[in-house]
Amino acid sequence: METFRRPLKCELSPSETTERRDRLALLYDEWRHAEEERKAAAKRLKEESDLMAKEMDRVSKEVRQGWTLRDVECREIRDDVRRRIDVMRMDTGEVVDSRPMHEHEFQRPLFALEHA
């Protein structure tokens, strides 16, 4: 009759137990480190993904609206007759805002009238 091998339950020797305990401690440390790296990478990827989604939303909105906000050089123009201050775009000359003059804006220094 032929012999063969098969896995069967065997008690660990004290040195085998020590060896496996040391291996388990090492594996646990490596696993914790890998988990920390995985979490940090997942957080970084989520932040990057969120930024991309936010940018896509902004650009998509601009495309739908057909306009975007930009800083444009403007000037305040006094209209003493209407007692208003108009805000004019310097690039197009368009009046983009108008407000009533404040009380302190009604009065102009005397020298300003001489040079007006």
C-alpha positions in Angstrom: 0.0 0.0 0.0 1.2 3.5 -0.9 1.6 6.3 1.7 0.3 9.8 1.1 0.1 13.1 3.0 -2.8 15.1 4.0 -3.4 18.1 6.4 -4.2 17.1 9.9 -4.4 18.9 13.2 -1.0 19.2 15.0 -0.2 21.0 18.2 2.2 23.9 17.9 5.6 23.6 19.7 6.6 26.5 21.9 9.0 27.8 19.3 6.3 27.6 16.6 4.0 29.6 18.8 6.6 32.3 19.4 7.4 32.4 15.7 3.7 32.9 14.8 3.2 35.5 17.6 6.2 37.5 16.2 4.8 37.1 12.7 1.4 38.2 13.8 2.7 41.3 15.5 4.7 42.3 12.4 1.7 41.6 10.1 -0.5 43.7 12.4 1.9 46.7 12.3 2.1 46.4 8.5 -1.7 46.1 8.2 -2.2 49.2 10.4 0.3 51.2 8.3 -1.4 50.0 5.1 -4.8 51.0 6.5 -3.6 54.5 7.5 -2.1 54.9 4.0 -5.4 53.7 2.4 -7.5 56.1 4.5 -5.2 59.0 3.7 -5.2 58.1 0.0 -9.0 57.8 0.1 -9.3 61.2 1.8 -7.0 62.8 -0.7 -8.9 61.2 -3.6 -12.2 62.3 -2.2 -10.9 65.9 -1.8 -9.6 65.9 -5.4 -12.9 64.4 -6.6 -14.9 67.0 -4.7 -12.8 69.8 -6.2 -13.4 68.5 -9.7 -17.1 68.2 -9.1 -17.3 71.8 -7.8 -15.3 73.1 -10.8 -17.6 71.1 -13.2 -20.6 72.6 -11.5 -19.2 76.1 -11.8 -18.2 75.7 -15.5 -21.5 74.0 -16.3 -23.4 76.9 -14.8 -21.4 79.4 -16.8 -22.1 77.5 -20.0 -25.9 77.3 -19.2 -26.0 81.0 -18.3 -23.7 82.2 -21.1 -21.8 84.5 -18.7 -19.2 84.5 -15.9 -18.2 87.0 -13.3 -14.9 88.9 -13.8 -13.3 91.9 -12.1 -13.9 94.8 -14.4 -12.5 98.3 -14.0 -15.4 100.7 -13.0 -15.9 104.3 -12.2 -18.4 106.2 -10.1 -20.1 109.1 -11.9 -21.9 111.8 -10.0 -25.2 113.0 -11.3 -26.0 116.1 -9.2 -29.2 116.7 -11.1 -30.7 113.3 -10.2 -28.7 113.2 -6.9 -27.4 109.7 -7.8 -24.1 108.0 -8.2 -23.9 105.8 -11.3 -21.3 103.0 -11.6 -20.0 102.7 -15.2 -17.9 99.9 -16.7 -14.7 101.4 -18.2 -14.5 98.7 -20.9 -17.9 99.3 -22.4 -19.2 102.5 -20.9 -22.3 100.7 -19.7 -23.9 101.9 -16.5 -24.2 98.8 -14.4 -25.5 100.2 -11.1 -27.0 103.4 -9.7 -27.7 104.5 -6.2 -28.9 107.5 -4.4 -26.2 109.9 -3.1 -25.6 109.8 0.6 -26.1 113.0 2.5 -22.3 113.7 2.7 -22.0 113.4 -1.1 -24.5 116.2 -1.7 -22.0 118.8 -0.7 -18.9 119.3 -2.7 -15.8 121.3 -1.7 -15.7 124.8 -3.1 -12.5 124.2 -5.0 -14.1 121.2 -6.8 -16.8 123.5 -8.2 -14.1 125.9 -9.5 -12.4 123.1 -11.4 -15.6 121.3 -12.5 
